[in-house]
């Protein structure tokens, strides 16, 4: 990755209880001020409350399920997360993360292959919210239809980038100037379509492959778009151009 600055954080990469400290006084105070929004959900081994409970209900409703169907039972209490945030784990390979200064203080659901990829995307301080993607800023959503294949992906946006889970292909991170260039050209609805690989480093900069072509960013900030079939699309730049020229 080439544009994200990772805050100085302690290294904690495990989701296990043994590596999560009890709530600090600061976090308790911050969360207690929000927990009055809703009474904790009853009937679970671990109560679900506050902003996390709000997302517990809203994310389930957005998927036309009850919270019990979508998330399952809480399998942990609320636990400390990076930079003063909170998180809670659920039985159906789902979790909810909250930070008071992220997404206007709303919590966000993350699960499945996207959550796994998030944990695998590491930096000097580890993975998950400690890594370069930092906190999710949305719950999981469906992408627009790919302009290259008509495929619909699933994804989450994060402070430091995005993850797209593409059916029959894989789950990939896109971020920095490559993501900016891709979105400038129309994102997945363009002839480039969805990502088919993670960003990789070259001698000249960075490159990422998409269904319909590739985007390369050079060390000087110039961008080159190469289409698999240049005759079928006007997105091919034929060489490096400025980001402004893409628009």
C-alpha positions in Angstrom: 0.0 0.0 0.0 1.3 3.4 -0.8 -0.9 6.2 0.5 -2.2 5.3 4.0 -0.4 6.4 7.2 -1.0 3.9 10.0 -1.4 5.4 13.5 1.0 4.3 16.2 -0.8 1.4 17.9 0.1 -1.5 20.2 0.5 -4.9 18.4 -2.5 -7.1 19.0 -3.5 -9.3 16.1 -5.4 -12.1 17.8 -9.2 -12.1 18.2 -8.8 -14.4 21.3 -9.9 -13.2 24.7 -6.5 -13.8 26.1 -5.1 -10.9 24.0 -7.9 -8.5 24.7 -7.6 -6.4 27.9 -10.6 -5.5 30.0 -12.1 -2.1 29.3 -10.1 0.9 30.3 -11.6 3.6 32.3 -11.6 5.9 29.3 -13.4 3.3 27.1 -15.9 2.6 29.8 -16.8 6.3 30.1 -17.0 6.7 26.4 -19.2 3.7 25.9 -21.4 4.2 28.9 -22.4 7.5 27.4 -23.8 5.7 24.4 -25.2 2.6 26.0 -28.3 4.3 27.2 -29.5 4.4 23.6 -31.0 0.9 23.9 -31.2 -1.6 26.7 -28.9 -4.6 26.3 -30.5 -7.5 24.4 -31.6 -10.2 26.8 -31.4 -14.0 26.6 -27.8 -14.3 25.5 -24.8 -15.5 27.4 -23.1 -12.2 26.6 -25.4 -9.1 26.5 -25.3 -6.9 23.4 -25.8 -3.2 24.1 -25.3 0.4 23.0 -24.1 1.2 19.5 -23.2 -2.4 18.9 -26.8 -3.5 19.6 -28.1 -0.8 17.2 -26.0 -2.4 14.4 -27.0 -5.9 15.6 -30.6 -5.1 14.8 -30.1 -2.8 11.7 -27.7 -5.1 9.9 -29.9 -8.1 10.4 -32.9 -6.1 9.1 -31.0 -5.0 6.1 -30.5 -8.7 5.3 -34.1 -9.5 5.9 -33.3 -11.7 8.9 -33.7 -11.5 12.6 -30.5 -10.8 14.6 -30.5 -14.3 15.9 -30.6 -15.7 12.3 -28.0 -13.3 10.9 -25.5 -13.0 13.7 -26.3 -15.9 16.0 -25.6 -15.7 19.7 -22.8 -13.4 21.0 -19.8 -15.5 21.8 -17.8 -12.8 23.6 -18.6 -9.8 25.7 -17.8 -6.4 24.3 -14.0 -6.2 24.1 -11.4 -3.5 23.7 -10.3 -2.6 20.1 -7.6 -0.3 18.7 -7.5 3.4 19.6 -10.3 3.3 22.1 -12.9 1.3 20.1 -15.0 -1.7 21.0 -15.9 -5.0 19.2 -18.0 -8.1 19.8 -18.0 -11.5 18.1 -21.0 -13.6 17.1 -21.5 -17.3 16.3 -22.3 -16.9 12.6 -18.8 -15.8 11.6 -19.9 -12.2 12.2 -18.5 -9.3 14.3 -19.4 -5.7 15.0 -16.8 -3.0 15.5 -17.3 0.5 16.9 -15.1 3.5 17.4 -16.5 6.9 18.6 -14.6 8.9 15.9 -15.3 6.5 12.9 -18.4 6.7 10.8 -19.9 9.3 13.0 -19.8 6.9 15.9 -21.9 4.2 14.3 -20.9 0.6 14.6 -20.4 -1.7 11.6 -20.9 -5.4 10.9 -18.2 -7.4 9.2 -18.1 -11.1 8.5 -17.1 -14.1 6.4 -14.4 -13.9 3.7 -14.2 -10.1 4.0 -13.5 -10.3 7.7 -10.9 -13.0 7.1 -9.2 -10.9 4.4 -9.2 -7.9 6.8 -7.4 -9.9 9.4 -4.8 -11.1 6.8 -4.1 -7.5 5.7 -1.3 -6.6 8.1 1.1 -3.7 8.7 3.8 -3.0 11.3 1.1 -3.1 14.1 -0.6 -6.3 13.0 -3.9 -6.9 11.3 -7.7 -6.3 11.8 -8.3 -2.7 13.0 -4.6 -2.5 14.0 -3.6 -3.0 10.3 -3.5 -0.5 7.4 -7.2 -0.8 6.6 -8.1 0.2 10.2 -11.8 0.2 11.1 -14.7 -0.6 8.8 -16.7 2.4 7.9 -19.7 0.5 6.4 -21.4 -2.8 7.0 -21.2 -5.4 4.2 -22.9 -4.3 1.0 -23.6 -5.5 -2.5 -21.6 -3.8 -5.3 -23.1 -2.5 -8.5 -23.1 -4.9 -11.4 -19.7 -5.3 -13.0 -19.3 -3.6 -16.4 -17.0 -6.4 -17.5 -18.9 -9.5 -16.4 -22.3 -8.4 -14.8 -21.0 -10.0 -11.6 -22.1 -8.6 -8.3 -19.6 -8.6 -5.4 -19.9 -8.1 -1.7 -17.7 -5.6 0.2 -16.9 -3.4 3.1 -15.3 0.0 3.1 -12.6 0.9 5.7 -10.7 3.9 6.9 -7.8 2.8 4.8 -9.4 1.2 1.7 -12.0 -1.3 0.5 -12.4 -5.1 0.3 -14.4 -6.7 -2.5 -15.4 -10.4 -2.3 -15.9 -11.5 -6.0 -17.8 -14.7 -6.7 -15.8 -17.4 -8.4 -12.6 -15.3 -8.1 -11.6 -14.3 -4.6 -11.5 -11.5 -2.0 -9.3 -8.5 -2.7 -8.1 -5.2 -1.2 -8.1 -2.1 -3.2 -6.9 1.2 -1.8 -4.8 4.3 -2.3 -4.3 5.9 -5.7 -5.3 2.8 -7.6 -8.7 2.8 -5.9 -9.1 6.5 -6.5 -8.3 6.0 -10.2 -10.7 3.0 -10.5 -13.5 5.0 -8.9 -12.7 8.0 -11.1 -13.3 5.8 -14.1 -16.5 4.4 -12.8 -15.4 1.6 -10.4 -16.9 -1.8 -11.0 -19.5 -0.4 -13.4 -16.7 0.6 -15.8 -15.2 -1.7 -18.5 -12.5 -2.5 -15.9 -15.1 -4.4 -13.8 -14.1 -5.8 -10.4 -10.7 -6.6 -9.0 -9.3 -10.1 -9.7 -6.1 -9.7 -7.6 -4.6 -7.6 -4.8 -2.3 -4.7 -5.5 1.3 -5.7 -6.1 4.6 -3.8 -6.2 6.6 -3.3 -9.3 10.0 -1.5 -9.9 8.0 1.5 -11.2 5.3 1.6 -8.5 2.1 -0.5 -7.9 -0.3 -2.4 -10.1 -3.7 -4.1 -9.7 -5.5 -6.4 -12.1 -9.2 -6.1 -12.8 -11.6 -8.2 -14.9 -11.1 -5.9 -18.0 -7.6 -4.6 -17.6 -5.2 -3.1 -15.1 -4.3 0.1 -13.3 -0.7 1.0 -12.6 0.4 3.9 -10.3 4.0 5.1 -10.6 6.2 6.5 -7.9 5.7 10.1 -9.3 1.9 9.8 -9.0 1.2 9.2 -12.7 -1.4 6.6 -13.6 -1.6 4.2 -16.5 -4.7 2.1 -17.5 -4.2 -0.8 -19.8 -7.3 -2.6 -21.1 -7.4 -6.2 -22.2 -9.2 -5.1 -25.3 -8.2 -1.5 -26.0 -10.4 -1.4 -29.1 -13.5 -2.1 -27.0 -13.0 0.6 -24.4 -11.8 4.2 -24.3 -10.4 3.7 -20.8 -6.9 2.7 -22.0 -4.6 5.6 -21.5 -1.8 4.3 -23.7 0.8 5.2 -21.1 1.1 7.3 -17.9 -1.2 10.3 -17.4 -2.1 12.4 -14.4 -4.9 11.4 -12.1 -6.8 14.6 -13.2 -6.6 13.5 -16.9 -8.6 10.4 -16.0 -11.5 12.5 -15.0 
